[in-house]
């Protein structure tokens, strides 16, 4: 049976890094980034629906593929309703690992400020990320605190699920 790893969490907790490590450790795997579906200039109900439709389509295409047994999908997923919509639209039976990465707020702020200084993120990401983390914590997922773990350690925790 195929396995779908959905790695969620707010901006700056390490989703992309952990996702990349998982694909290096898992056979026949692929990394899908939700940000590919959500690189927007306009943020409204219509564009959010387009992003969700794109995410569902991409995940389903890889689940149907004969080439992959392990699909790793990383995205913020701040609301249970988004989780529910994605899960309800899966078209291929698979084992699903639902993970929400978290970290202590001071660590989150430090990570994001470092990215801002390097020009990788805009300054408003810090407050948005703090708010998103509060929302992410309410989702029906296994929470993994990344504060004192290396990305490799986090990937190992996820692999044991």
DSSP file (Angstrom, degrees, kcal/mol; ACC not computed):
  #  RESIDUE AA STRUCTURE BP1 BP2  ACC     N-H-->O    O-->H-N    N-H-->O    O-->H-N    TCO  KAPPA ALPHA  PHI   PSI    X-CA   Y-CA   Z-CA
    1    1 A X              0   0    0      0, 0.0    93,-0.1     0, 0.0    68,-0.0   0.000 360.0 360.0 360.0 140.1    0.0    0.0    0.0
    2    2 A X        -     0   0    0     91,-0.5    93,-2.9    61,-0.1     2,-0.4  -0.305 360.0-139.9 -68.3 157.7    1.2    3.5   -0.8
    3    3 A X  E     -ab  70  95A   0     66,-2.8    68,-2.7    91,-0.2     2,-0.6  -0.988   9.5-161.6-126.7 128.9    2.0    5.8    2.1
    4    4 A X  E     -ab  71  96A   0     91,-3.4    93,-2.9    -2,-0.4     2,-0.7  -0.941   4.0-164.2-110.6 117.0    1.2    9.5    2.1
    5    5 A X  E     -ab  72  97A   0     66,-3.3    68,-3.3    -2,-0.6     2,-0.7  -0.899   3.6-166.5 -99.1 116.4    3.0   11.7    4.6
    6    6 A X  E     -ab  73  98A   0     91,-3.2    93,-2.7    -2,-0.7     2,-0.7  -0.922   3.8-168.0-106.6 114.6    1.4   15.0    5.1
    7    7 A X  E     +ab  74  99A   0     66,-2.7    68,-2.1    -2,-0.7    93,-0.2  -0.897  15.5 168.9-107.4 112.1    3.7   17.4    6.9
    8    8 A X  E     + b   0 100A   0     91,-3.1    93,-3.0    -2,-0.7    68,-0.2  -0.562  12.0 115.8-114.6 179.6    2.0   20.5    8.2
    9    9 A X  E     - b   0 101A   0     67,-1.5    93,-0.1    66,-0.4     3,-0.1  -0.620  61.0 -61.5 137.7 165.0    2.8   23.4   10.5
   10   10 A X    >   -     0   0    0     91,-0.5     3,-1.4    -2,-0.2     5,-0.3  -0.105  69.8 -71.0 -71.7 172.2    3.4   27.1   10.4
   11   11 A X  T 3  S+     0   0    0      1,-0.2    -1,-0.2   114,-0.1   101,-0.1  -0.439 118.0  24.1 -64.8 131.6    6.0   28.9    8.4
   12   12 A X  T 3  S+     0   0    0     -2,-0.2    -1,-0.2    -3,-0.1    99,-0.1   0.415  85.3 106.9  98.2  -1.2    9.5   28.3    9.8
   13   13 A X  S <  S-     0   0    0     -3,-1.4    89,-0.1    88,-0.1    -2,-0.1   0.634  95.6 -98.5 -87.1 -12.0    9.0   25.0   11.7
   14   14 A X  S  > S+     0   0    0     -4,-0.2     4,-2.7    87,-0.1     5,-0.3   0.665  71.5 143.3 110.7  19.1   11.0   22.9    9.1
   15   15 A X  H  > S+     0   0    0     -5,-0.3     4,-2.9     1,-0.2     5,-0.2   0.938  77.6  43.4 -56.3 -51.8    8.4   21.3    6.9
   16   16 A X  H  > S+     0   0    0      2,-0.2     4,-2.4     1,-0.2    -1,-0.2   0.905 115.2  48.6 -64.6 -42.2   10.4   21.6    3.7
   17   17 A X  H  > S+     0   0    0      2,-0.2     4,-2.1     1,-0.2    -1,-0.2   0.937 115.4  43.7 -63.5 -46.9   13.7   20.5    5.3
   18   18 A X  H  X S+     0   0    0     -4,-2.7     4,-2.6     1,-0.2    -2,-0.2   0.905 112.1  54.1 -65.9 -41.2   12.1   17.5    7.0
   19   19 A X  H  X S+     0   0    0     -4,-2.9     4,-2.0    -5,-0.3    -1,-0.2   0.914 108.4  49.1 -58.9 -43.2   10.2   16.6    3.8
   20   20 A X  H  X S+     0   0    0     -4,-2.4     4,-1.4     1,-0.2    -1,-0.2   0.920 111.3  49.6 -62.6 -43.8   13.4   16.6    1.8
   21   21 A X  H  X S+     0   0    0     -4,-2.1     4,-1.3     1,-0.2    -2,-0.2   0.896 108.0  54.3 -63.3 -39.4   15.1   14.4    4.4
   22   22 A X  H  X S+     0   0    0     -4,-2.6     4,-2.2     1,-0.2     3,-0.4   0.916 106.5  50.7 -60.7 -42.8   12.1   12.0    4.3
   23   23 A X  H  < S+     0   0    0     -4,-2.0     6,-0.3     1,-0.2    -1,-0.2   0.800 108.2  53.2 -68.2 -25.7   12.3   11.6    0.5
   24   24 A X  H  < S+     0   0    0     -4,-1.4    -1,-0.2    -5,-0.2    -2,-0.2   0.788 115.8  40.1 -74.1 -26.4   16.1   10.8    0.9
   25   25 A X  H  < S+     0   0    0     -4,-1.3     2,-0.4    -3,-0.4    -2,-0.2   0.706 104.4  74.8 -94.7 -23.3   15.3    8.1    3.4
   26   26 A X  S >< S-     0   0    0     -4,-2.2     3,-0.5    -5,-0.2     2,-0.1  -0.731  80.4-121.6 -96.5 138.6   12.2    6.5    1.8
   27   27 A X  T 3  S+     0   0    0     -2,-0.4    42,-0.3     1,-0.2    43,-0.3  -0.439  90.9   7.0 -72.9 151.4   12.3    4.3   -1.3
   28   28 A X  T 3  S+     0   0    0      1,-0.2    41,-2.5    41,-0.1    42,-2.1   0.898  98.7 154.1  46.8  54.9   10.4    5.3   -4.4
   29   29 A X  E <   -c   70   0A   0     -3,-0.5     2,-0.3    -6,-0.3    42,-0.2  -0.744  32.3-165.9-118.4 161.3    9.5    8.7   -2.9
   30   30 A X  E     -c   71   0A   0     40,-1.5    42,-2.8    -2,-0.3     2,-0.5  -0.993  16.3-136.5-142.5 145.0    8.6   12.2   -4.1
   31   31 A X  E     -c   72   0A   0     -2,-0.3     2,-0.5    40,-0.2    42,-0.2  -0.913  18.8-171.4-104.6 124.8    8.4   15.5   -2.3
   32   32 A X  E     -c   73   0A   0     40,-3.5    42,-2.6    -2,-0.5     2,-0.5  -0.966   8.7-153.6-115.3 130.7    5.4   17.7   -3.1
   33   33 A X  E >   -c   74   0A   0     -2,-0.5     3,-1.7    40,-0.2     4,-0.4  -0.909  10.9-150.7-107.5 123.6    5.4   21.3   -1.7
   34   34 A X  G >> S+     0   0    0     40,-3.9     3,-1.8    -2,-0.5     4,-0.5   0.785  94.1  72.4 -60.3 -27.2    2.0   23.0   -1.2
   35   35 A X  G >4 S+     0   0    0     39,-0.4     3,-0.7     1,-0.3    -1,-0.3   0.761  83.7  68.3 -61.8 -23.1    3.7   26.3   -1.9
   36   36 A X  G <4 S+     0   0    0     -3,-1.7     3,-0.4     1,-0.2    -1,-0.3   0.826 105.0  42.7 -61.9 -29.1    3.8   25.2   -5.5
   37   37 A X  G <4 S+     0   0    0     -3,-1.8    -1,-0.2    -4,-0.4    -2,-0.2   0.541 117.2  48.1 -89.9  -8.9    0.0   25.5   -5.5
   38   38 A X    <<  +     0   0    0     -3,-0.7     2,-1.0    -4,-0.5    -1,-0.2  -0.285  59.7 127.9-135.9  46.8   -0.1   28.8   -3.5
   39   39 A X        +     0   0    0     -3,-0.4     2,-0.2    12,-0.0    -4,-0.0  -0.771  47.9 172.1-101.3  85.0    2.4   31.3   -5.0
   40   40 A X        -     0   0    0     -2,-1.0     3,-0.1     1,-0.1    -2,-0.1  -0.599  47.8-173.8-107.8 154.8   -0.2   34.0   -5.3
   41   41 A X  S    S+     0   0    0      1,-0.3     2,-0.4    -2,-0.2    -1,-0.1   0.568  89.4  46.9-106.4 -24.3   -0.4   37.7   -6.1
   42   42 A X        -     0   0    0      2,-0.1     2,-0.6     5,-0.0    -1,-0.3  -0.978  69.2-163.2-121.0 129.0   -4.1   37.8   -5.1
   43   43 A X        +     0   0    0     -2,-0.4     2,-0.3    -3,-0.1     3,-0.0  -0.908  38.1 118.2-116.5 103.9   -5.4   36.3   -1.9
   44   44 A X  S  > S-     0   0    0     -2,-0.6     4,-2.4     1,-0.0     5,-0.2  -0.889  77.4 -81.2-150.2-179.2   -9.2   35.8   -1.9
   45   45 A X  H  > S+     0   0    0     -2,-0.3     4,-2.0     1,-0.2     5,-0.2   0.882 125.6  50.7 -57.9 -41.2  -11.7   33.0   -1.6
   46   46 A X  H  > S+     0   0    0      1,-0.2     4,-2.2     2,-0.2    -1,-0.2   0.940 112.2  44.7 -64.6 -46.9  -11.4   32.1   -5.3
   47   47 A X  H  > S+     0   0    0      1,-0.2     4,-2.2     2,-0.2    -1,-0.2   0.845 111.7  53.5 -70.3 -31.6   -7.6   31.9   -5.3
   48   48 A X  H  X S+     0   0    0     -4,-2.4     4,-2.2     2,-0.2    -1,-0.2   0.898 109.7  48.8 -65.8 -38.5   -7.5   29.9   -2.1
   49   49 A X  H  X S+     0   0    0     -4,-2.0     4,-2.8    -5,-0.2    -2,-0.2   0.896 109.6  51.9 -67.0 -39.8  -10.0   27.4   -3.7
   50   50 A X  H  X S+     0   0    0     -4,-2.2     4,-2.7     2,-0.2    -2,-0.2   0.926 109.6  50.1 -60.4 -44.5   -7.8   27.2   -6.8
   51   51 A X  H  X S+     0   0    0     -4,-2.2     4,-2.4     2,-0.2    -2,-0.2   0.914 112.2  46.8 -61.1 -43.8   -4.7   26.4   -4.6
   52   52 A X  H  X S+     0   0    0     -4,-2.2     4,-2.6     2,-0.2    -1,-0.2   0.916 111.9  50.3 -66.1 -42.4   -6.6   23.7   -2.7
   53   53 A X  H  X S+     0   0    0     -4,-2.8     4,-2.4     1,-0.2    -2,-0.2   0.921 111.5  49.3 -59.5 -43.8   -7.9   22.2   -6.0
   54   54 A X  H  X S+     0   0    0     -4,-2.7     4,-2.7     2,-0.2    -2,-0.2   0.916 110.2  50.6 -61.8 -43.8   -4.3   22.2   -7.4
   55   55 A X  H  X S+     0   0    0     -4,-2.4     4,-2.6     1,-0.2     5,-0.2   0.933 111.2  48.0 -60.9 -46.3   -3.0   20.5   -4.2
   56   56 A X  H  X S+     0   0    0     -4,-2.6     4,-2.4     1,-0.2    -1,-0.2   0.920 112.7  49.1 -60.7 -43.9   -5.6   17.8   -4.4
   57   57 A X  H  X S+     0   0    0     -4,-2.4     4,-2.3    -5,-0.2    -2,-0.2   0.926 112.3  47.6 -61.4 -45.9   -4.9   17.2   -8.1
   58   58 A X  H  X S+     0   0    0     -4,-2.7     4,-2.0     2,-0.2     5,-0.2   0.945 113.1  46.8 -63.8 -48.7   -1.1   17.0   -7.6
   59   59 A X  H  X S+     0   0    0     -4,-2.6     4,-2.3     1,-0.2    -1,-0.2   0.928 113.2  49.7 -59.8 -45.1   -1.4   14.6   -4.6
   60   60 A X  H  X S+     0   0    0     -4,-2.4     4,-1.9    -5,-0.2    -1,-0.2   0.879 107.3  54.3 -63.6 -37.7   -3.9   12.4   -6.5
   61   61 A X  H  X S+     0   0    0     -4,-2.3     4,-0.9     1,-0.2    -1,-0.2   0.921 112.0  43.8 -61.8 -42.8   -1.7   12.2   -9.6
   62   62 A X  H  < S+     0   0    0     -4,-2.0     6,-0.3     1,-0.2    -2,-0.2   0.847 110.2  55.0 -73.4 -32.6    1.3   11.0   -7.5
   63   63 A X  H  < S+     0   0    0     -4,-2.3    -1,-0.2     1,-0.2    -2,-0.2   0.862 109.8  48.0 -65.1 -33.8   -0.8    8.6   -5.6
   64   64 A X  H  < S+     0   0    0     -4,-1.9    -1,-0.2    -5,-0.2    -2,-0.2   0.710  90.2 107.1 -77.6 -20.7   -2.0    7.0   -8.9
   65   65 A X     <  -     0   0    0     -4,-0.9     3,-0.5    -3,-0.2    -3,-0.0  -0.296  63.5-148.1 -64.4 139.8    1.6    6.8  -10.3
   66   66 A X  S    S+     0   0    0      1,-0.2    -1,-0.1     3,-0.0    -4,-0.1   0.645  93.2  66.5 -76.0 -16.7    3.2    3.4  -10.5
   67   67 A X  S    S+     0   0    0      1,-0.1     2,-0.4    -5,-0.0    -1,-0.2   0.658  94.3  60.9 -83.1 -17.7    6.6    5.0   -9.9
   68   68 A X        +     0   0    0     -3,-0.5   -39,-0.2    -6,-0.3   -40,-0.1  -0.926  37.9 168.0-122.5 136.1    6.0    6.1   -6.3
   69   69 A X  S    S+     0   0    0    -41,-2.5   -66,-2.8    -2,-0.4     2,-0.5   0.623  78.9  47.3-106.8 -24.9    5.2    4.2   -3.1
   70   70 A X  E     -ac   3  29A   0    -42,-2.1   -40,-1.5   -43,-0.3     2,-0.5  -0.975  64.2-173.4-126.0 119.6    5.9    7.1   -0.7
   71   71 A X  E     -ac   4  30A   0    -68,-2.7   -66,-3.3    -2,-0.5     2,-0.6  -0.956   5.4-164.0-114.7 126.4    4.5   10.6   -1.2
   72   72 A X  E     -ac   5  31A   0    -42,-2.8   -40,-3.5    -2,-0.5     2,-0.5  -0.952   8.4-174.8-112.4 119.2    5.6   13.4    1.1
   73   73 A X  E     -ac   6  32A   0    -68,-3.3   -66,-2.7    -2,-0.6     2,-0.5  -0.964   3.1-167.5-120.5 119.4    3.3   16.5    0.9
   74   74 A X  E     +ac   7  33A   0    -42,-2.6   -40,-3.9    -2,-0.5   -39,-0.4  -0.904  24.1 134.5-110.5 129.9    4.3   19.6    2.9
   75   75 A X        -     0   0    0    -68,-2.1   -66,-0.4    -2,-0.5    -2,-0.0  -0.967  59.6-107.5-164.6 161.7    1.9   22.6    3.4
   76   76 A X        -     0   0    0     -2,-0.3   -67,-1.5   -68,-0.2    -1,-0.1   0.925  38.2-177.7 -64.7 -47.3    0.8   24.8    6.2
   77   77 A X        +     0   0    0    -69,-0.2    62,-0.1     1,-0.1     6,-0.1   0.943   5.9 174.1  47.0  65.0   -2.7   23.4    6.7
   78   78 A X        +     0   0    0    -69,-0.1     2,-0.4   -70,-0.0    60,-0.2   0.646  55.8  54.3 -78.9 -12.2   -3.8   25.8    9.4
   79   79 A X  S >> S-     0   0    0      1,-0.1     4,-1.5    59,-0.0     3,-0.8  -0.947  72.6-135.5-127.1 142.6   -7.5   24.6    9.6
   80   80 A X  H 3> S+     0   0    0     -2,-0.4     4,-3.0     1,-0.2     5,-0.2   0.840 106.5  63.9 -59.5 -33.2   -9.1   21.3   10.1
   81   81 A X  H 3> S+     0   0    0      1,-0.2     4,-2.1     2,-0.2    -1,-0.2   0.851 101.0  50.2 -61.9 -34.1  -11.5   22.1    7.3
   82   82 A X  H <> S+     0   0    0     -3,-0.8     4,-2.4     2,-0.2    -1,-0.2   0.918 111.3  48.6 -69.6 -43.1   -8.6   22.2    4.8
   83   83 A X  H  X S+     0   0    0     -4,-1.5     4,-3.0     1,-0.2     5,-0.3   0.954 111.8  49.8 -56.5 -50.4   -7.4   18.8    6.1
   84   84 A X  H  X S+     0   0    0     -4,-3.0     4,-2.2     1,-0.2    -2,-0.2   0.884 110.4  49.6 -60.1 -40.8  -10.9   17.4    5.8
   85   85 A X  H  X S+     0   0    0     -4,-2.1     4,-1.0     2,-0.2    -1,-0.2   0.940 113.2  45.6 -65.5 -46.4  -11.3   18.6    2.2
   86   86 A X  H >< S+     0   0    0     -4,-2.4     3,-1.0     1,-0.2     4,-0.4   0.957 114.9  47.1 -60.5 -50.1   -7.9   17.2    1.1
   87   87 A X  H >< S+     0   0    0     -4,-3.0     3,-1.0     1,-0.3    -1,-0.2   0.859 109.3  54.2 -62.7 -35.7   -8.5   13.9    2.7
   88   88 A X  H 3< S+     0   0    0     -4,-2.2    -1,-0.3    -5,-0.3    -2,-0.2   0.717 107.7  52.0 -70.5 -19.5  -12.1   13.6    1.3
   89   89 A X  T << S+     0   0    0     -4,-1.0    -1,-0.2    -3,-1.0     2,-0.2   0.390  76.3 120.5-100.6   3.5  -10.8   14.1   -2.2
   90   90 A X    <   -     0   0    0     -3,-1.0   -33,-0.1    -4,-0.4     4,-0.0  -0.505  41.3-170.2 -67.8 135.3   -8.1   11.4   -2.2
   91   91 A X        +     0   0    0     -2,-0.2     2,-0.4     1,-0.1    -1,-0.1   0.473  62.6  63.3-108.1  -5.1   -8.8    8.9   -4.9
   92   92 A X  S    S-     0   0    0      2,-0.0    -1,-0.1   -90,-0.0   -28,-0.0  -0.982  86.0-114.7-125.1 128.4   -6.3    6.2   -4.2
   93   93 A X        +     0   0    0     -2,-0.4   -91,-0.5    -3,-0.0     2,-0.3  -0.358  52.6 150.1 -59.3 137.4   -6.3    4.1   -1.0
   94   94 A X        -     0   0    0    -93,-0.1     2,-0.4    -4,-0.0   -91,-0.2  -0.986  51.7 -98.9-161.3 159.0   -3.2    4.7    1.0
   95   95 A X  E     -b    3   0A   0    -93,-2.9   -91,-3.4    -2,-0.3     2,-0.5  -0.712  43.5-151.7 -79.8 138.1   -1.8    4.8    4.5
   96   96 A X  E     -b    4   0A   0     -2,-0.4     2,-0.6   -93,-0.2   -91,-0.2  -0.957  15.5-165.9-122.2 129.7   -1.8    8.4    5.7
   97   97 A X  E     -b    5   0A   0    -93,-2.9   -91,-3.2    -2,-0.5     2,-0.7  -0.963  11.0-164.4-109.7 117.2    0.6    9.9    8.3
   98   98 A X  E     +b    6   0A   0     -2,-0.6    44,-2.6   -93,-0.2     2,-0.4  -0.898  16.0 172.1-108.9 110.1   -0.7   13.3    9.4
   99   99 A X  E     -bd   7 142A   0    -93,-2.7   -91,-3.1    -2,-0.7     2,-0.5  -0.927  21.8-163.6-122.3 139.8    2.0   15.4   11.2
  100  100 A X  E     -bd   8 143A   0     42,-2.8    44,-2.3    -2,-0.4     2,-0.3  -0.969  16.3-148.8-120.5 114.0    2.0   18.9   12.4
  101  101 A X  E     +bd   9 144A   0    -93,-3.0   -91,-0.5    -2,-0.5     2,-0.3  -0.630  24.5 172.2 -80.2 138.3    5.5   20.3   13.2
  102  102 A X  E     - d   0 145A   0     42,-2.5    44,-3.4    -2,-0.3     2,-0.3  -0.826  12.2-175.0-133.0 172.0    5.6   22.9   16.0
  103  103 A X        -     0   0    0     -2,-0.3   -90,-0.0    42,-0.2    42,-0.0  -0.961  40.7 -78.2-162.1 162.7    8.2   24.7   18.0
  104  104 A X     >  -     0   0    0     -2,-0.3     4,-2.4     1,-0.1     3,-0.4  -0.327  45.8-117.1 -63.2 146.6    8.4   27.1   20.9
  105  105 A X  H  > S+     0   0    0      1,-0.2     4,-2.8     2,-0.2     5,-0.2   0.865 112.1  52.9 -58.2 -41.9    7.6   30.7   19.9
  106  106 A X  H  > S+     0   0    0      1,-0.2     4,-2.1     2,-0.2    -1,-0.2   0.894 111.8  46.6 -63.3 -37.6   11.0   32.2   20.7
  107  107 A X  H  > S+     0   0    0     -3,-0.4     4,-2.6     2,-0.2    -1,-0.2   0.900 111.4  51.9 -68.2 -41.1   12.7   29.6   18.5
  108  108 A X  H  X S+     0   0    0     -4,-2.4     4,-2.5     2,-0.2     5,-0.2   0.933 110.4  48.1 -60.1 -47.2   10.1   30.2   15.7
  109  109 A X  H  X S+     0   0    0     -4,-2.8     4,-2.8     1,-0.2     5,-0.2   0.916 111.3  50.9 -61.1 -44.2   10.8   33.9   15.9
  110  110 A X  H  X S+     0   0    0     -4,-2.1     4,-2.0    -5,-0.2    -2,-0.2   0.928 111.1  47.9 -59.7 -46.0   14.6   33.3   15.8
  111  111 A X  H  X S+     0   0    0     -4,-2.6     4,-1.8     1,-0.2    -2,-0.2   0.930 115.0  44.9 -61.2 -46.0   14.3   31.1   12.8
  112  112 A X  H  X S+     0   0    0     -4,-2.5     4,-2.5     1,-0.2    -2,-0.2   0.895 110.7  52.7 -69.1 -40.0   12.1   33.4   10.9
  113  113 A X  H  X S+     0   0    0     -4,-2.8     4,-2.5     1,-0.2    -1,-0.2   0.874 107.5  53.4 -62.9 -35.9   14.2   36.5   11.7
  114  114 A X  H  X S+     0   0    0     -4,-2.0     4,-1.5    -5,-0.2    -1,-0.2   0.920 110.2  47.3 -62.6 -43.3   17.3   34.7   10.4
  115  115 A X  H  <>S+     0   0    0     -4,-1.8     5,-2.7     2,-0.2     6,-0.8   0.890 110.5  52.2 -64.7 -39.2   15.4   34.1    7.1
  116  116 A X  H ><5S+     0   0    0     -4,-2.5     3,-1.5     1,-0.2    -2,-0.2   0.927 107.8  51.5 -62.6 -44.6   14.3   37.7    6.9
  117  117 A X  H 3<5S+     0   0    0     -4,-2.5    -1,-0.2     1,-0.3    -2,-0.2   0.828 109.7  50.5 -61.8 -31.4   17.9   38.9    7.4
  118  118 A X  T 3<5S-     0   0    0     -4,-1.5    -1,-0.3    -5,-0.2    -2,-0.2   0.470 117.2-115.2 -85.1  -1.4   19.0   36.6    4.6
  119  119 A X  T < 5S+     0   0    0     -3,-1.5    -3,-0.2    -4,-0.3    -2,-0.1   0.650  84.5 118.5  78.9  14.8   16.2   38.0    2.3
  120  120 A X  S   <S+     0   0    0     -5,-2.7     2,-0.3    -6,-0.2    -4,-0.2   0.710  76.7  23.9 -85.5 -21.8   14.4   34.7    2.2
  121  121 A X  S    S-     0   0    0     -6,-0.8     2,-0.2    -9,-0.1    -2,-0.2  -0.945  81.6-108.1-140.4 159.3   11.2   35.9    3.8
  122  122 A X    >   -     0   0    0     -2,-0.3     3,-2.0     1,-0.1     4,-0.2  -0.601  35.6-113.0 -85.3 151.8    9.4   39.2    4.2
  123  123 A X  T >  S+     0   0    0      1,-0.3     3,-1.2    -2,-0.2     4,-0.4   0.774 111.0  66.8 -57.5 -29.6    9.3   40.8    7.7
  124  124 A X  T 3> S+     0   0    0      1,-0.2     4,-1.7     2,-0.1    -1,-0.3   0.602  79.5  84.1 -69.9  -7.6    5.5   40.3    8.2
  125  125 A X  H <> S+     0   0    0     -3,-2.0     4,-2.7     1,-0.2    -1,-0.2   0.811  79.0  64.9 -63.9 -29.7    6.1   36.5    8.2
  126  126 A X  H <> S+     0   0    0     -3,-1.2     4,-2.0    -4,-0.2    -1,-0.2   0.960 107.4  37.0 -62.0 -53.7    6.9   36.5   11.9
  127  127 A X  H  > S+     0   0    0     -4,-0.4     4,-2.1     1,-0.2    -1,-0.2   0.905 117.6  52.0 -67.4 -40.2    3.5   37.6   13.2
  128  128 A X  H  X S+     0   0    0     -4,-1.7     4,-2.5     1,-0.2    -1,-0.2   0.904 110.1  49.6 -61.2 -40.0    1.6   35.6   10.5
  129  129 A X  H  X S+     0   0    0     -4,-2.7     4,-2.4     2,-0.2    -1,-0.2   0.892 107.6  52.9 -67.7 -40.0    3.5   32.5   11.5
  130  130 A X  H  X S+     0   0    0     -4,-2.0     4,-1.4    -5,-0.2    -1,-0.2   0.925 112.7  45.4 -60.6 -43.7    2.8   32.9   15.2
  131  131 A X  H  X S+     0   0    0     -4,-2.1     4,-1.5     1,-0.2    -2,-0.2   0.907 111.8  51.8 -66.6 -41.7   -0.9   33.2   14.4
  132  132 A X  H  X S+     0   0    0     -4,-2.5     4,-3.1     1,-0.2     5,-0.2   0.881 104.2  57.4 -63.2 -37.6   -0.8   30.2   12.1
  133  133 A X  H  X S+     0   0    0     -4,-2.4     4,-2.1     1,-0.2    -1,-0.2   0.911 103.3  53.4 -62.0 -40.0    0.9   28.0   14.7
  134  134 A X  H  < S+     0   0    0     -4,-1.4     4,-0.3     1,-0.2    -1,-0.2   0.908 113.4  43.8 -58.4 -41.5   -2.0   28.7   17.1
  135  135 A X  H >< S+     0   0    0     -4,-1.5     3,-1.5     1,-0.2     4,-0.3   0.911 110.2  54.6 -70.1 -43.1   -4.4   27.5   14.4
  136  136 A X  H >< S+     0   0    0     -4,-3.1     3,-1.8     1,-0.3    -2,-0.2   0.847  98.4  64.0 -60.3 -34.8   -2.3   24.5   13.4
  137  137 A X  T 3< S+     0   0    0     -4,-2.1    -1,-0.3     1,-0.3    -2,-0.2   0.691  96.0  59.9 -64.6 -17.1   -2.2   23.2   16.9
  138  138 A X  T <  S+     0   0    0     -3,-1.5    -1,-0.3    -4,-0.3    -2,-0.2   0.525  84.1 104.6 -87.9  -6.6   -6.0   22.7   16.8
  139  139 A X  S <  S-     0   0    0     -3,-1.8     2,-1.8    -4,-0.3   -39,-0.1  -0.371  84.2-108.5 -77.9 156.5   -5.8   20.3   13.9
  140  140 A X  S    S+     0   0    0     -2,-0.1     2,-0.3   -41,-0.0    -1,-0.1  -0.585  78.4 112.3 -84.6  78.6   -6.3   16.5   14.3
  141  141 A X  S    S-     0   0    0     -2,-1.8     2,-0.6    -4,-0.1   -42,-0.2  -0.887  77.1 -92.7-141.3 166.7   -2.7   15.6   13.7
  142  142 A X  E     -d   99   0A   0    -44,-2.6   -42,-2.8    -2,-0.3     2,-0.4  -0.798  45.3-140.1 -83.6 123.6    0.3   14.1   15.6
  143  143 A X  E     -d  100   0A   0     -2,-0.6     2,-0.5   -44,-0.2   -42,-0.2  -0.717  17.5-170.5 -90.1 134.0    2.2   17.1   16.9
  144  144 A X  E     -d  101   0A   0    -44,-2.3   -42,-2.5    -2,-0.4     2,-0.6  -0.970  15.6-143.8-125.7 114.3    6.1   17.0   16.7
  145  145 A X  E     -d  102   0A   0     -2,-0.5     3,-0.3   -44,-0.2   -42,-0.2  -0.676  15.2-175.2 -80.6 119.1    7.9   19.7   18.6
  146  146 A X    >   +     0   0    0    -44,-3.4     3,-1.2    -2,-0.6   -43,-0.2   0.389  52.8 106.2 -94.7   1.6   11.0   20.6   16.6
  147  147 A X  T 3  S+     0   0    0      1,-0.3    -1,-0.2   -45,-0.2   -44,-0.1   0.882  95.2  19.1 -52.9 -47.8   12.5   23.1   19.1
  148  148 A X  T 3  S+     0   0    0     -3,-0.3     2,-0.4     2,-0.1    -1,-0.3   0.136 110.0  91.0-113.6  19.2   15.2   20.9   20.4
  149  149 A X  S <  S-     0   0    0     -3,-1.2     2,-0.1     4,-0.0    -3,-0.0  -0.896  71.0-126.0-115.6 144.7   15.5   18.3   17.5
  150  150 A X     >  -     0   0    0     -2,-0.4     4,-2.3     1,-0.1     5,-0.2  -0.460  34.9-107.0 -75.1 159.4   17.6   18.4   14.5
  151  151 A X  H  > S+     0   0    0      1,-0.2     4,-2.5     2,-0.2     5,-0.2   0.887 122.9  54.2 -55.0 -38.5   15.8   18.1   11.1
  152  152 A X  H  > S+     0   0    0      1,-0.2     4,-2.1     2,-0.2    -1,-0.2   0.900 107.3  50.0 -63.6 -40.2   17.2   14.6   10.8
  153  153 A X  H  > S+     0   0    0      2,-0.2     4,-2.0     1,-0.2    -1,-0.2   0.895 109.9  50.7 -64.5 -39.9   15.8   13.7   14.3
  154  154 A X  H  X S+     0   0    0     -4,-2.3     4,-2.3     2,-0.2    -2,-0.2   0.931 108.9  51.4 -63.2 -45.0   12.4   15.0   13.3
  155  155 A X  H  X S+     0   0    0     -4,-2.5     4,-2.4     1,-0.2    -2,-0.2   0.899 108.7  51.6 -59.1 -40.9   12.5   12.9   10.1
  156  156 A X  H  X S+     0   0    0     -4,-2.1     4,-1.1     2,-0.2    -1,-0.2   0.887 108.1  51.6 -63.9 -39.4   13.3    9.8   12.1
  157  157 A X  H >< S+     0   0    0     -4,-2.0     3,-0.6     1,-0.2     4,-0.2   0.933 111.4  47.4 -61.4 -45.8   10.4   10.5   14.4
  158  158 A X  H >< S+     0   0    0     -4,-2.3     3,-1.7     1,-0.2    -2,-0.2   0.886 106.0  58.1 -64.6 -39.4    8.0   10.8   11.4
  159  159 A X  H 3< S+     0   0    0     -4,-2.4    -1,-0.2     1,-0.3    -2,-0.2   0.774 100.1  58.8 -63.0 -25.1    9.4    7.6    9.9
  160  160 A X  T <<        0   0    0     -4,-1.1    -1,-0.3    -3,-0.6    -2,-0.2   0.502 360.0 360.0 -81.8  -3.4    8.4    5.7   13.0
  161  161 A X    <         0   0    0     -3,-1.7    -1,-0.2    -4,-0.2    -2,-0.1   0.459 360.0 360.0 -84.2 360.0    4.7    6.7   12.6
